[in-house]
Amino acid sequence: MYSYALLEPECYYLVQEKADEGLTLIQVKVKSDHCMYVCRYADEVLMEWKRKSDPIHDIVELLSDDVVSEWTAVYNSSEDAYYEEDDEE
């Protein structure tokens, strides 16, 4: 079992918060004395505060800069496609 305290700001991580859940991509934006402001990427970006002591079942991977660049290109292109569909209505 891990905690948010192990994560570093501006890094992207694939984590599994609970044993029975899927993977989540998160990025730590701010690290204070007791908490962390985290961006959680899914269909929409969710930004939330987490205690450093909040548990993480598994930190699967710290993504490299190359992988983040590839993911960003895919994520942004899927957002563009979503908005283009909305414009047609």
Steps between C-alpha positions, in 0.01 A plus 500: 500500500631844402391857568485829310805621696722296267391691188692796360355823355458532122548126449240273340421168668283203418352392832247255634344663805305193612569135430170449317525810275658566163797721431484878522739756353580777747734797511605673820475878457565637851659345808440667838606391848207260543316478167538477124296657220455229237362496145321176416461435127197313370224613263536833677779637718418491870713713729494423871692523825630179654666448836856377472393212724213391268569144385584385149477125444769501229714754318523314172725734307662842489453603137802616302495831314470314168195304615339817640552671162339208317210488746448878480471482121239224521309661789485841331395355164215309666387822672507683166287228341250526786464876458471472122203267546336752731546778243300305243182499707 
